[in-house]
């Protein structure tokens, strides 16, 4: 593990079972990604179950929890392969410093690391063109205080907040209701979490909820559709 100080909190870089890195936040005893495989989890939960399942050529995505930038980076690569045009909004309260993200092992190839770096070095709270088919808008804000009014409707939501055990306030019905209001009809929400109370909250808002197979280390995950 590589210990690093950030935002007065101690963070360790940890190798996961697929060879990619995650971060361990000692303050809340929580990893940013699955220790069974960070890239493997992100591909399974957000790309395969979410991005590849959303049949929209010009897709507007909202990510709750930018974190290491892994989901954004993998979506960029997948978008280029699929020829989709992606407008990617991602929200983060505590952005990582370059000291942290530059040490993460997600990209073995120099050209891909340049794209990963562009994602992290892009400015906050404005549109940044990472590629002709990928526009990034990073939002530096607290989810609980975020004013959604000036933002568009979303086709796909990656809900990647810390777990309900560690930050239950981020899994409250009021939070999901505000997201529901900003989603297009037939919009999809995916999350690694499969807890019954989360599923029931989503159903009570009108989502059609599926519990589908999770990534290694998790039996199930949730995919919800606004119907």
Secondary structure, DSSP 8 states (H G I E B T S, - for coil): -EEEEETTEEEEEEE-TTS-EEEEEGGGTEESS-TT-HHHHHIIIIIITTGGG---SEEEEEEE--TTSHHHHHHHHHHHHHT-EEEEEEEESS---HHHHTT--S--SHHHHHHHHHHHHS-BSSEEEEETTEEEEEEES-GGG---TTS--EEEEEE--S-TTT-GGGG-HHHHHHHHHTEEEEEEEEES---HHHHHHHHHHTEEEEEEE-STT-SEEEEEEE-
